[in-house]
Amino acid sequence: MKKTVLTLLLAFSALILQAYPKPCDHPRLLLKAGEEEQVRSAIASQQVMASMDSVLMLYCKSVMDLPPHPKKMAGQRIERMSEPLRRIFALSFAYRVHGERKYADRAIQEMLNTASYDGWNPKHYLDTSELTMALAIGYDWLFDLLTDEQKRIIAEAVKKYGFDTSFNDRYAWFYTATHNWNQVCNAGLVYGAIAFWDEYNTEANTILDKCFASNHLVLRDGYSDEGAYAEGYGYWGYGSSFQILLIAALESAFGSDLGLMDGYEKFFLSGHFMQMMNRPNGYCFNYADCARGASAQHMLSWLARKTGDYSLLYLELRKLKKKNFAYPSMDMQDLVPFFLICGKDMDFSKVTEPDKNIFVAGGQTPIFIYRSGWDSPDDVYLGIKGGTASSNHGHQDVGSFIFDADGVTWADDLGLQSYLSLESRGIDLWNRWQSSDRYKVLRISPFVHNIITVNSHQPDVYQYVRFKKTYSTADMKGVEMNLKMPYWEDLSSYNRLILLEGSKDPVLSIYEDIKARENPAEVRWSMCTMADAEVIDSHTIKLSKRGHVRYLKIDSVVAAEAAVWSAQPQTDYDQPNPADRLVGFTFKLAPFEKTMVRVQLIKER
C-alpha cells in the first residue's frame, strides 16, 4: 500500500513540478571543474589558506589507515554520524586539489561502506540527511573515477535510504519545522537531488519542490530582523551552516539560488550575530543547548565573501592562530573544505576589526550584547536574553545574563549537557511541556541560571519576554524587561533592569522591581559564577579569581541574606559542575508587598 501511495505521489508531483533548469555537468556541487587551480593558487599565496589546507591534509592522512566508519547506534542517533561526511568531503577534496589518487580510493571505500548500511536511521533524519550529503559530494566529485557498479550501488542507496524515506510522512516531519532540522534535512536531500539529477530526475525535482515549499519556514521564524538565530550560537553553527551549504550548492549547480533566499536578507545579517556571540575569554554566549567554547565557524567565510564584510573573519582568523584551539583540529570540523573553497577568491589581508560593539535583536530570542573591545581577553562582555523557555533547545533562562571582565567569568551559564548522557538514563529531553523531564535537568532548570526563582517554583515555560527598553550610551548599556508573565503564579508584577553603569570599569547593576501576589513570596536571587566566593555579611559576597576581586552587593528595604550554593547535581543523571558555584541572596515578601532591590557587582578599588 505504501509503495502504491508513494508511486502515485511521485506521478502526481511530476505534473506540478517547477521548471528547474538542468544542473551543469559533474562536478557541480560547490567546486566546479577547473576551479581546483584557484584553490591551489590561494593555498600557495595566502598563509590562512595554507594553514587550513595543512590541517585538512593531516586529517586525511590520519584517516587512510582507519577502517571505514561502522554503523553503530548511540541512543536514537548513529554514533558519530557526521564521520562519513567529514571523511568523504575531506578525502575527495584532497584528491581534487592535490591530485593523489589514494585519497579518492579511500573516499570511495567510505562511500561503499556507507551505502552498505542496513538503513540510515530515518527516525532521526539528521543522520539520513548527512549521509545523503556525504554520498552526494563523493559521487559528484569522483564521478569519473567510479565504476558503473560502484555508481549503481551508491545511487541505489541514496534513493532507498534518502529519497524514499523523505516521502514518508512518518520521517519527513522536518518539512514543517521552523528550526535547524528544516535546514539540515533539506540541504542533505537537495545535495542528493543535484548529484543524482540524471539518475532520479522525478525524485530530484520533487525534493527541490519540497525544499522551496518548506525552507522559508525557518528563514522566516528562525532569524530575527537583525540576524539573531533563535537557537543560539551552537545551533547556528549547525543549522545555518547547512543553510549556506544549500545556497552554495544551488548557486554552483544552477548559477543562482533559484530565488530561495528572495526576501530573506536578514539571513545575511546573521554573521554579525555570530561575531558578537564570541566572548573575549574564548567562550561564547552559550544560552540554550550550547557548550561554552567558541568553536571555529567556517561558514563566516562564505558570508564575508557574499556580503563583502571581511570583518566577520576577524575573530575567526585569531582562532586559527591560537595553538590547540578550534582550527588546528579536524575533530567535529566537518566543513573545513568549504572554507578552502570560499577562500579561493578571497583576499584575507582585507580582514579588519569590527566597527560595532553592541548588538540588539528581537525575534524568538531577543538578545542584547555589548563588548568593550576586540583584542584583549580582559575586555568587558555583557550578554542578556529574553524569549521563552519552550523554544527549540531553550532553557529556563528568560531574563538571564552573563558577564565577563578582567579575563574572569563573573556571571556564567553552565550550558549544554550531552543528550546521550540524559537519554540513556530515560530522560525525555524533547517534550517541552511545563512539567516535562527536560526542565528537571539541572543545567536546563531555572535554579542555575542568573535569574530569580520564587517559592522554588519553575517559571512558566510558555511565556515570551521581549525587551521593553534598551540602553546603549557611553555611560549606560543594558536592557529593561517586564518578567511578570513567567512568574505570574507568584508575582503580580516584576520588572528587571540590567545595566552596565559608567564608561571606565563599569558597575554591573541589576534592578528588581517586584510585587507579590496574595501569598507570601520567598525569592532567591542567584548568579552562577566561576569565581571563588566568600560571604562577607548578609548583603555582601566577595568574588575572586586570578588576583581580581569584585563584590556582589544587595541594596533592599527588605531583609536579605547572602548565600553561596553548590552547583553540583543532586541526581544521578545530571553532569557535575566542578568549576562553578551559585551566589546570591534570599529575601521574603509578604502578601501584596512591593519592593525594589538592587544587586551590583562592584570592582575592588
N, C-alpha and C positions, 0 to 999 in steps of 0.2 A: 504493500500500500504506500509506504513512504517513498519507495522508488518511483512509483507511478505519479505521486504528487510532485515530486522533485522534477520529473521529466516534463510534466505539464507546466510547472512554474517556469522552467527554462525555455520551453517552447513559447509560452506567452510573453516572457520577458524579451525574447528575441524580436517581438513585434513592436515593442515600445522603447527599445534602447535608443539612447542618444547616438548621434552620428559621430563617434570618436574617430579621429584620424588614425591611420596605421602608424605605429611607432617606427622609429628608424631601425636599421639593421643592428644585430648584435655586434659589439656590446652597446647596450642602450641605457643601462642603469648607471647614473652618476658620472661615470668616466668613459667617455666615448672613444672610439678608435682614433689613435693619433694623439690623444691628449696625454699619454704617458710621458712623452718627451717634455711637456710643460712641467710635469711633476718632477722629473729628473733634473731639469734645469733649475727649478726653485730649490730643490734639496742641495744642489751644488752651490747656490749663490746666497742662501739665507740660512743663518745659524739656527733659527727657530725650526725651520723645516728639516734641517739635518738632524737636530736633536730628536724631533718626533719620529723621524724615519729610523733612527738608531734604536729607539725604544721598540718600535714595531718589529724590526728585524731581529732583535734579541728575543722577542716573544716567539716569532715564527721559528727560530732555531730551536727554542726550548720545546716546541710542540712536535718537532719532527720525530722524536723517538717515543712519543707518548702513544698509547693505544687510542683508537677512535673513542670519542666520548660515549659512554654507555647510557642507556635509558634506565634510570633508577628513580623511583618516586620518593619524594621528601614531603610527606603530608599530602596536600592536594596539588602540589606542583611537581614537575620533573626537576630533579636535583640539578642545580647549576644549569638551568635550562638555556641560559644565554651562551653557553660554551660553544655549541656548534656554530652559532652566528659569529662569535668572536674569532673562532679558528678559520672558518671558511672565508670570511671577509678579509682577514689579515693575510692569510696564505695566498689567496687569489690576487690580492693587491701586490704582494711581494713578487709574484710571478710576472704580473703585467708590467711593473715598474723596473724590476731588477733582472727579469728575463731568465731566471733559473727554473728549469722545468720541474725540479724536485718539489718545489713549493706547490705547483699546480697539481702534481700527482698526489701530494699529501692532502690537498683540499678535496680532490675527487674522492679519495678514500673516505674522508669525513662525510662527504655528501652521500655516498652509497650506504655508509653505516647509518646515517640519519634516516635515509629512505627505508631502511630495513626495520626500523622500529615497528612495534605492533600497534601503532597509533601515536598521535601527537597530543594526547590529553586535551581534547576539546572542552572538557568540563572546566578547565582553567585556560581560556582561549588565548591568553598571553603566550603560553607555551606554543600553541599551534601557530600563532602569527609569527613569532620569532623564528621558528623552524622553517616556515614557509619562506620568510625573507632570506634566511640563510641559503636555502637551496636555490632560490631565485637568483641571488647575486652570483653564486658559483656557476649555475647553469649559463647565465648570460655572459659572464666574464670569461668562462673557459669553454664556451660553446664549440669552438673549432678544435679543441683537444678531446672532447668527449666522443666516445664511440657511439654508434647508433643504439647499441644495447644499453649503455650507461644512460643515454638520453631518455630512453624508454622507461627505465627503472625510476629515474628521478622525476620525470614528468608524471608518471602514474601515481607516485607517492604524493606529489603536490596536489594532484586532482582529488585523490581519495581522502587524504588526511587534512588537506587545506580547503580547497574549493567546495567539495561536497559537504563538509561539516558546516561551512558558512551559510549554507542554505537550510540548515536545520535550526528552527527557532529555539530549540532546547539549548543550543550552544551560542546562538548568534544574538543574544540579548544586548551585546555591546553596541549594536546599531542604534539603540535608544539611549545610550549612556551620554552623560554630559561631563565626563571626566577622562582620565588617561586611557582607559580601556578602549574608548572610541578611537583615539589616535593611534595607539599601538596596533590594535587589531586591523583597523582599516589600512594602515601602512603596510603591514606584513602581507595582507591579501593583495593589495594593489601591486606590490613588488612581484608577487606570483603572477598576477594578471598580465603585467607588462612583459615579464620574462617568457611566459608561455602563451603569448598572444596568438602565435601561429598555430600552436598545437590545440588550444582550447579557446577558440575565439568567442563562442557564445558565452561560456562561463566568465571569460575575462571581461567582456562588455557588461555582463550583469554585475560583476564585482565593482567595476568602476561606477555603474549606476548607483549601487547601494552606498558606495563611498560618498558620492556627490550629494546623495539624498540625506546623509546622516552626519557627515563630518562637521557641518555647520553648527550642530547642537553644542559641541564642546567649544568651538570657536566663539559662539555667542555667549555661553554661560560660564565657560571656564576661565575667561580672561576679563579683567576689568577694563574700562576705557583707557586706563593708564598703562595697561600691560601686566598687571599683577596676576599671577596664576593662583587660582583658588586653593590648590592642593599643596602649595608651598614649594620650597627650594628643591627638595629631593625628587618630587614628582614632576616638577618642570623638567628636571634632568632626564626623566623617562618619557613622559607624555609629549612634551614639546620637542624633544629630540626626534621622536618618531614622526611628529607632525612635519618637522623640517625635512626629514628623510623622504616623507611622502611628497612634499612640494618639489624637492630636488629631483626625485625620480620622474615626476610628470614633466618637469622642465627639460630634463635630458632626453627623455624618450619622445616627447611630442613637441618640444620647442617652447612650451609655456605651461603654466599650471592649469590651463583649460578653464580658467575662471574660478577655480576652487577657493581662492583667497579674496575674491572680489568683495569689498565691503568690510573686510576684517583687518584694516590697517592696525588696529590695536594689538594684534598678534606680534607685529614687528617692533612694538614698543617693549615687549617682554624682556628684551636683553637688558634694558635699564633696571628692570625689577631684579633680575638675577645678579647684576652687578652690585646693587645696593644690598642684596641679601648676604653678601660676604662681609664677615666681621673682621676687624683689624687683627684679631688674635689667631686667625686661621680657622675659626669656626664659622658656621652660618647661622642665620636667624632660623632656628630649627623647629618652628611650630609645626603641628600636625605630625604625621608619621615620617619623621625625618631625623637622620643621625646628625650628630653635632658637627662633624668635619665638613669643611667646604671642599668639595671634590672638583676635579677637572671637568669643565663644561665645554666640550669640543664644539658644540653647535653654535656657540657665540661667534665662532669664526665665520660661519655662514651668515649670521645676522649682521656682523660687522661688514662683510663684503656686500650684502644686499642693501644695507642702509647707508653705507659709506661712513659709518661712525666707528672708527678704529679704536676709540677709547674703550669700547666694550671688551677689548682684549687686554687692557692694562693690567688687571689683576691676574688674568689667565697666564700671561707671559711670566709674571712673577712666580706663579706656581711651578712653571716649567723649570725655573732656575733653582728652586728650593730642593735640596737633597732629600730623597726619600719621601717626597710629597706625591701629589696625585699623578703627574705626568710620567715620572720615572718608573711607573709600574703599569703593566697591562692588565693587572687584576681588576676586573669589573670595568675596564675601559674598552668596551666593545667597539667604539666608534672612532678609534684613532685614525683609521684610513680616511675617514671623511674629513678630518682636519687637514690632512695632507692634500686631499682633492680640492678642498676650498682654498688652500694656501697656494695652489699652483699659479694663481694670477693675482696674489696679494703682495703688497709691499709692507712688511712688518715694521719698517722704520717709521711708518706713519702713525703707529700706536702712540697715543697721547694720554695724559692724565684726564680723567673725567672732570667736567666743569660744574657738576652739581653735587651737592652733599645732602639733599633732602629729597625723599620720595614719599608721596602720599597717594594712596589709591583707595577706591571704593570697591564695588563688586561684591562677590560672595564672601570674600575675606578681606575687609578693609585693613590696611596696614599703614603705619607711619614709621619711617626710618630716617635717622639722622646719623651721619658720621662726620667727625670733625676734620678728617684728612684721609689721604690715600697712601701714605708712605711709611707710617710708623705703627708698630703693634701697640703702642701706647695711646693711639687715638681714641677719642670718646665715641661710643656707639650706643644708640638707643633705638630699640625696636618695640613697637606697640601693635597689638592686633585686636580686632573686633570679630564680627562674623557670628557663626553659630557652631556649636559643638557637633551637630549632626551632619555637617558637610562631609563629603567623602574624605576619609582619613583624618577627620577632625578629632581634636582632644577637647577636654573640658577646660579650656584656657581663654575663654572670651574675656577680654579686658586685661589680659596679661601683658607683661613687658619683659625685656631683657636689657641689661646694661653692662657695658664694658668700659673700663678706663684704666690707665696706667699699666696696661697689659694684663689686667686682672678681670676675671669674670665675676662681677659682684652680684648680678642677678641673672640666673641661668634657667635653661629648660633642659630637662633630662632627655627628652626626645624619644626616638624610636626604640622599641624592643623587638627583637626578631619575631616575625609572625609564627614561624615554625615552633619556636620555644613555647609559645602560648597555645597554638592549635593542638600541639601534641599532648597538652595537658587537658584537652577538652574545652578550652575557652572559645566561645563563639565570638570572634572578633568583628564579624561583618554584619551583625544586627545592630542598628543604631537606635533602637528603642531606649526610652529613658532608663529602664531597669535592666538593660542588657548586660551581658558579661563584659562587653567592651569597656564600659565605663567603671568597671570594678578593677581593671588593671591599673596598678599604681601610677605608672607613667602617663596614662591617659586620663586618670581621675582628676578632680579639681584639687586634691589635697597636696599636690606637689608643684602646682603652678603658682605664679605670682599674682594671686587674686585673694579675695576674701572667701571664706565659707561661713555659713550661718547655721547654727544648731546642728552642725555636722551633716547637713543636707547637701545633696548634689544640686547645683543649679539646673534649671530647665534646659535640656539639650536642644530643644526645638527653637528657642528664641534667638532672633537675629539682632545684633547690635551694630549700628553704624556710628560714625564719628559725628558728634554734634558740632564740634569746632576744632580746628587745628591751628597751631601757633608755629610760626617759622621766622621769627625775628632774631636778631643777634643775641638778645638777652632772654628770649623765651621760646622754647621749642617743645611741642608736645601735642596732646590730644585731650579733649573732653568727651566723655561718653555717658549716656543715660543707660544704666545697667539694671533698671528696675525689673524688666521682664524676666531675665534669667533667675532673679531672686524673688519673684512675686509671692512665693509660698511663705516667705518670712519677712519681707520688707515691703513697705508701702511706697518708698521712694529710695533711689540710690543713684547718685552721680559720682563719677570718678574723673579726676583731672590729674593727668601725669605730665609733669613739666621738668625740663632742664632749665634752671634759672641761673642767669649770669653767663657772661661770654668767656671768661677765663676760669678754669677749674669749676665748671658749673655744678650746682647742687641739684641732685635729683629729688624732686618733691612729688608726693602723691597725696592729693586731697580727696578725702572720702566724705561725702555728704549723705548721711544715712538716716532713715526713719524706720522704726519697727512697725509691725502690724499689731494686731490685738493681743499677741502673745509676746513674752519676753524673747529677746534675740541675743544669743551668745555668739559673738563674732570672733573669728580667728583671722587675723591679717598675717599672711605668710609670704615669704620670699625664699626661693631656692638659690643657694649660693655655693661657690667653690672655695670661698674664703673660710679661714678659721674663725670661730665665733665664740664670744665670751659675753655673758650678761653682766653689765656694769651696775645697773639699777633697774627699777621697774619700767623705766622709759628709755633705756639706752642699751644697745648691744654694740660691742666693739668687733669689727671685722678686720682681719689682717691677712695679707698674702704677699710673699716675696718682698717684705720690707715696706709695703704700702698699708696704710691704715685708713679706714673710714668708719664713721659711727652712724648706726641706724637709730634714729630718734623718733619718738612719737610725741606729738602735742595733742592733747584732747581734754575736754572738760569732764569726761567720764574716766573712772579709774581704769588704768590699763596695766597689764602685766607682761613684761618681756619674757621671751622663751626661746630656747633652741631645741628643735625637734630632730629626731633621726629621719633620714631619707631612706633608711633601709626597709625592705619589704617585710610584711607580716604574713605572707603566704608563701607557698612552695612553688608558685608559678611566676612570681614577679622577679625581675632581674635585680641583683644588688647594685647599689649606687655608692660605692665607697668614697668617691671624691666629693660628694655633695652632702649638704645638710640644709635644714629648713630653719629660718629665723623669722621672728615676728612678734606679734603682740595679740593678746586676747582682751576683750572688754565686753561688758554686758549692757544691753539697753532694756529698759522697762517697756511695757506695752505702750505703743504710740510715741515713745521717746524719740526725739530727733537730735542728732549730734553732728558736728563737723570734726573730723580727725585729719591731722596732717602727719605723714611719715616722711622723713627726709634721710637721705644718705649723704653725709657731710664728710668731706675730706679733712683729715687731720692737718692742722697748720703747723 
